[in-house]
């Protein structure tokens, strides 16, 4: 999709900007609703109010830590299976915002999409290593689609789904510019000014409403200021970009292969998701850090970089947990887990090269941030979005030049090795 509409006249443009403002507010409300439902479910299921799945897992007895993700996957699979059986006779409509943008007339199967979000809520709250943000963005796109059906022409439906998705991403990650460019680079494939204006407005309004609702910090991750970069810092970022460009296609292949392996088992959806959850539970016996999307571990690692052995162990266990969760078909996103894996790759590189580099912890943090951005660029093929995403999430805008060059390097190398991005493959698998 390279173009949604011709450039609008002035009256149409102002109408779209007003609708975009409403869509941004609705998206923020949808994301907030999912977030608070998740916290409530964690309190009910895990008896924990810390809002950290890693903390909840750490306080559990071993058998409960083992079984909780499996039971959550079993319940989510049963919900999805029941929905599939009920809707088997109905005409197919997308339940994913990317598919809705790529195919058809931009309409959703709204009941099935809501059930998919509820299933995602179950697996996320029970500790599966999958991103909660995927369901948040889906709900935001659903809210935008429902609103647009009442207040805009049918041919603009895809525009408002795009606005809702960008606003949901801005609300979930506190990154309105990156959310807008996520739509522009990944879904539109180019910067279309006629469509990008409403997308930016929706994303910014969503962030503002999110801050009002949560009264929380402006930044998603808190990192000590990096200051002026030296030659070693730029070298670490470029080396991380090169490594991420080589490993990004491998991560996409691993996720696809994991999914194929689960399908070969020919299990029903409840058993398939239950097995994925059981694998996560077993890995959590080694380290509770595998629970959840990895946010709290990334935050702690950026403030106090782990030693080589610790970060290597976390990387292996978390990667296996992500493959088990995504491969089993657990509804959710791999965006935030990719940030965790990228940070681990960058810190592993920095710790391995620490013998020759000065200021070991500072370089490790710098390489970790570069790893987050460059692996994201390597798997999404969206270097500008990936650069801005990390800068907006951490406030480290001084890293912008180095990150941009590193992300372009990672994206170009990744596309040379594998044409499809993780999102293009995602859409193709669902057609």
C-alpha positions in Angstrom: 0.0 0.0 0.0 1.7 3.2 -1.1 -1.2 5.6 -1.2 -4.5 5.8 0.5 -6.0 9.0 -0.9 -5.2 12.0 -3.0 -4.2 15.1 -1.1 -7.4 16.5 0.5 -8.8 20.0 0.1 -8.7 22.3 3.1 -12.2 21.5 4.5 -11.5 17.8 4.3 -8.1 18.2 5.9 -9.5 20.0 8.9 -12.3 17.4 9.3 -9.7 14.6 9.3 -7.6 16.4 11.9 -10.6 16.7 14.2 -11.4 13.1 13.8 -7.8 12.2 14.3 -7.9 14.1 17.7 -10.9 12.0 18.7 -9.3 8.8 17.5 -6.1 9.6 19.6 -8.2 10.1 22.7 -10.2 6.9 22.1 -7.0 4.9 21.5 -5.5 6.2 24.7 -8.6 5.1 26.6 -8.5 1.6 24.9 -4.8 1.1 25.9 -5.5 2.3 29.4 -8.5 -0.1 29.7 -6.4 -3.0 28.7 -3.5 -2.0 31.0 -5.8 -1.7 34.0 -7.6 -5.0 33.2 -4.2 -6.6 33.1 -3.3 -5.3 36.5 -6.6 -6.4 37.9 -6.1 -9.9 36.5 -2.6 -10.1 37.8 -3.9 -9.3 41.2 -6.7 -11.9 41.0 -4.6 -14.7 39.5 -1.2 -14.0 41.0 -2.1 -12.2 44.3 0.4 -9.6 43.3 0.1 -5.8 43.2 3.7 -4.9 42.2 2.6 -4.6 38.5 5.8 -6.6 37.6 5.4 -10.2 36.4 9.1 -10.9 37.2 8.5 -9.8 40.8 5.3 -11.9 41.0 7.1 -14.9 39.6 10.0 -14.4 42.1 7.7 -14.7 45.0 6.0 -17.9 43.9 6.6 -21.5 44.9 8.2 -23.5 42.1 5.1 -25.6 41.1 3.0 -22.5 40.8 5.6 -20.7 38.7 5.8 -23.7 36.5 2.0 -24.2 35.9 0.7 -20.6 35.9 1.8 -19.7 32.3 0.6 -23.2 31.1 -2.9 -22.7 32.6 -3.1 -19.2 31.2 -2.2 -20.5 27.7 -4.7 -23.3 28.1 -7.5 -20.9 29.0 -6.6 -18.5 26.1 -6.4 -21.4 23.7 -9.8 -22.7 24.8 -11.3 -19.2 24.2 -9.8 -18.9 20.8 -10.8 -22.4 19.8 -14.4 -21.8 20.9 -14.4 -18.6 18.8 -13.0 -20.4 15.7 -15.7 -23.1 16.0 -18.5 -20.6 16.4 -17.3 -18.3 13.5 -16.3 -21.1 11.1 -19.4 -20.7 9.0 -19.2 -16.9 8.8 -17.4 -14.9 6.0 -13.8 -14.2 7.0 -12.8 -10.7 8.1 -9.5 -9.6 9.6 -8.9 -9.8 13.3 -5.5 -8.0 13.0 -4.9 -4.3 12.2 -2.1 -5.1 9.7 -4.3 -7.5 7.8 -7.1 -5.0 7.8 -4.8 -2.4 6.3 -3.3 -4.7 3.7 -6.5 -6.5 2.5 -10.2 -6.0 2.0 -12.1 -2.8 2.8 -10.5 -2.1 6.2 -13.3 -3.8 8.2 -12.7 -6.0 11.2 -14.4 -9.1 12.5 -15.1 -7.1 15.7 -16.4 -9.9 18.0 -13.5 -12.2 17.0 -11.0 -9.3 17.5 -12.3 -8.6 21.0 -12.0 -12.3 21.8 -8.5 -12.3 20.5 -7.7 -9.3 22.8 -9.2 -11.2 25.7 -7.1 -14.2 25.0 -4.0 -12.0 24.8 -5.0 -10.6 28.2 -5.1 -14.1 29.7 -1.6 -15.1 28.4 0.0 -11.8 29.2 -1.4 -11.7 32.8 -0.3 -15.3 33.4 3.3 -14.7 32.5 3.8 -15.8 28.9 6.8 -14.2 27.2 4.8 -12.2 24.7 4.2 -8.5 24.3 1.1 -7.0 25.8 1.4 -4.0 23.4 0.1 -6.0 20.4 -3.3 -6.3 22.0 -3.2 -2.7 23.1 -2.6 -1.5 19.5 -5.3 -3.8 18.2 -7.8 -2.4 20.6 -6.8 1.1 19.7 -7.3 0.3 16.0 -10.7 -1.3 16.7 -11.8 1.8 18.6 -10.7 4.0 15.7 -12.5 1.7 13.2 -15.8 1.8 15.1 -15.7 5.5 15.5 -14.9 6.1 11.8 -17.8 4.0 10.7 -20.1 6.6 12.3 -18.3 9.9 11.5 -16.4 9.4 8.2 -16.9 8.0 4.7 -16.3 4.3 4.1 -13.3 4.9 1.8 -11.4 6.5 4.7 -11.7 3.5 7.0 -8.1 2.3 6.4 -6.8 5.8 7.3 -8.5 5.7 10.7 -7.3 2.2 11.4 -3.8 3.4 10.7 -4.3 6.4 13.0 -5.7 4.2 15.7 -2.7 1.8 15.4 -0.2 4.7 15.6 -2.0 6.2 18.5 -2.1 2.9 20.3 1.7 2.5 19.8 2.3 6.1 21.0 0.2 5.4 24.1 1.9 2.1 24.8 5.5 3.1 24.2 5.3 6.9 24.9 6.7 7.5 21.4 4.4 9.5 19.1 6.9 10.1 16.4 8.0 6.5 16.2 4.4 5.4 16.3 3.7 7.6 13.3 6.7 6.4 11.4 5.8 2.8 12.3 2.7 3.4 10.1 4.6 5.3 7.4 7.6 2.9 7.0 6.0 -0.5 7.7 2.4 -0.3 6.7 2.3 2.5 4.1 5.7 1.8 2.8 6.4 5.5 2.2 5.7 8.9 3.7 2.3 10.0 2.4 1.6 13.5 3.6 -2.1 13.4 3.0 -2.3 10.4 5.4 0.6 11.2 7.7 -0.9 14.4 9.2 -3.9 12.7 10.9 -1.6 9.9 12.0 0.7 12.3 13.8 -2.2 14.2 15.4 -3.7 10.9 16.7 -0.4 9.7 18.1 0.4 12.9 19.9 -3.1 13.2 21.4 -3.0 9.6 22.5 0.3 10.3 24.4 -1.1 13.4 26.0 -4.2 11.6 27.2 -2.2 8.7 28.4 -0.1 11.0 30.6 -3.3 12.6 32.0 -4.8 9.2 32.7 -1.7 7.6 34.3 0.0 10.6 35.8 3.2 8.7 35.1 6.7 9.5 33.8 7.2 10.9 30.3 9.9 8.3 29.5 9.3 4.6 29.3 12.9 3.7 30.3 15.1 5.7 32.6 18.8 5.8 31.6 21.6 8.0 32.9 22.5 10.7 30.4 25.2 9.4 28.0 26.9 12.8 27.4 29.1 13.4 24.4 30.0 10.3 22.5 33.6 9.3 22.0 35.1 7.2 19.2 34.7 4.0 21.3 31.0 4.8 21.7 30.4 5.2 18.0 32.4 2.1 17.3 30.3 0.1 19.7 27.1 1.3 18.1 28.3 0.5 14.6 29.5 -2.9 15.7 26.2 -3.6 17.3 24.4 -2.6 14.2 26.5 -4.9 12.1 25.8 -7.8 14.5 22.1 -7.1 14.6 21.9 -6.9 10.8 23.3 -10.4 10.7 21.2 -11.8 13.5 17.9 -10.1 12.7 17.0 -12.5 9.8 18.0 -15.4 12.1 15.4 -14.2 14.7 12.7 -14.0 12.1 13.6 -17.5 11.0 13.6 -18.9 14.5 10.1 -17.4 15.2 8.8 -18.9 12.0 10.4 -22.3 12.6 9.1 -22.4 16.1 5.6 -21.8 14.9 6.0 -24.6 12.3 7.2 -27.0 14.9 4.1 -26.4 17.1 1.9 -26.9 14.1 3.5 -30.2 13.3 2.4 -31.5 16.7 -1.3 -31.1 15.5 -2.5 -30.1 18.9 -5.8 -28.3 19.6 -5.3 -24.6 20.3 -5.8 -25.0 24.1 -3.2 -27.7 24.3 -0.8 -25.9 21.9 -0.9 -22.6 23.9 -0.8 -24.6 27.2 2.4 -26.3 26.0 3.9 -23.0 25.1 3.0 -21.7 28.6 4.5 -24.8 30.2 7.8 -24.3 28.5 7.9 -20.7 29.8 7.0 -22.0 33.2 9.8 -24.5 33.1 12.3 -21.8 32.0 11.1 -19.6 34.8 12.4 -22.2 37.3 15.9 -21.2 36.1 15.1 -17.5 36.2 11.8 -15.7 36.8 13.0 -13.0 34.4 11.5 -14.9 31.5 8.0 -14.0 32.6 6.3 -11.1 30.8 7.4 -8.9 27.9 10.8 -8.1 29.4 10.2 -4.5 30.3 11.3 -4.6 33.9 14.5 -6.6 33.1 15.4 -4.1 30.4 14.9 -1.2 32.8 17.1 -2.8 35.5 19.8 -3.8 33.0 20.0 -0.3 31.6 20.5 1.1 35.1 22.9 -1.7 36.3 24.4 -3.7 33.4 24.7 -7.4 34.3 28.0 -9.2 33.9 28.7 -11.4 30.9 27.5 -14.7 32.4 24.3 -13.3 33.8 23.3 -11.5 30.6 24.2 -14.6 28.5 21.9 -16.7 30.7 19.1 -14.2 30.5 19.4 -14.0 26.8 19.2 -17.7 26.2 16.3 -18.3 28.6 14.3 -15.3 27.3 14.9 -16.2 23.7 13.6 -19.7 24.3 10.6 -18.3 26.2 9.7 -15.9 23.4 10.0 -18.6 20.8 7.8 -20.9 22.9 5.1 -18.2 23.4 5.1 -16.8 19.9 5.5 -20.2 18.3 2.6 -21.7 20.2 0.3 -18.9 18.8 -0.1 -16.9 22.0 -1.9 -13.7 20.9 0.3 -10.7 21.5 3.3 -8.9 20.0 7.0 -9.6 19.7 7.9 -5.9 19.6 8.9 -5.5 23.3 10.5 -8.9 23.5 12.6 -7.9 20.5 13.8 -4.9 22.4 14.9 -7.2 25.2 16.7 -9.5 22.8 18.4 -6.6 21.1 19.5 -5.1 24.4 21.0 -8.5 25.4 22.9 -8.8 22.1 24.4 -5.3 22.5 25.4 -5.9 26.1 26.9 -9.3 25.3 29.0 -7.7 22.6 30.1 -4.9 24.9 30.9 -7.3 27.8 32.8 -9.7 25.4 34.9 -6.7 24.1 35.2 -5.2 27.6 38.8 -6.1 27.9 39.7 -3.6 25.2 37.1 -0.9 25.8 37.2 1.8 28.6 34.3 2.6 30.9 32.8 -0.9 30.7 29.3 -0.2 32.2 28.8 3.0 30.1 29.7 1.1 26.9 27.5 -1.7 27.9 24.5 0.6 28.3 25.3 2.3 25.1 25.6 -1.0 23.2 22.4 -2.2 24.9 20.5 0.9 23.6 22.0 0.4 20.2 21.0 -3.3 20.3 17.4 -2.4 21.0 17.3 0.0 18.0 19.3 -2.0 15.5 17.6 -5.4 16.1 14.3 -3.6 15.8 15.5 -2.1 12.5 16.8 -5.5 11.3 13.5 -7.3 11.9 11.1 -4.5 10.8 13.2 -3.0 8.0 12.2 0.4 9.4 15.4 2.2 10.5 14.0 5.7 11.1 11.1 4.4 13.2 13.5 2.2 15.2 15.9 5.1 15.9 13.2 7.4 17.0 11.6 4.7 19.1 14.6 4.2 21.3 15.3 8.0 21.5 11.7 8.7 22.6 11.5 5.9 25.1 14.8 6.8 26.8 15.2 10.6 26.1 18.7 9.9 24.8 18.5 12.2 21.8 22.2 12.7 21.8 22.5 9.2 20.4 20.4 10.1 17.3 23.1 10.4 14.7 25.0 7.3 15.8 21.8 5.2 16.2 20.5 6.3 12.8 23.6 5.2 11.0 23.7 1.9 12.9 20.0 1.2 12.2 20.4 2.0 8.5 23.4 -0.4 8.4 21.4 -3.1 10.3 18.3 -2.7 8.1 20.3 -2.8 4.8 22.3 -5.8 5.8 19.2 -7.6 7.1 17.2 -7.0 3.8 20.2 -8.3 1.9 20.0 -11.6 3.8 16.2 -11.8 4.0 13.7 -9.8 2.0 10.6 -10.1 4.3 10.4 -8.2 7.6 8.8 -9.8 10.6 5.6 -7.8 9.9 5.4 -8.7 6.2 5.8 -12.3 7.1 3.1 -11.9 9.8 0.6 -10.6 7.2 1.5 -13.3 4.7 1.0 -16.1 7.2 -2.6 -15.0 7.9 -3.8 -14.7 4.3 
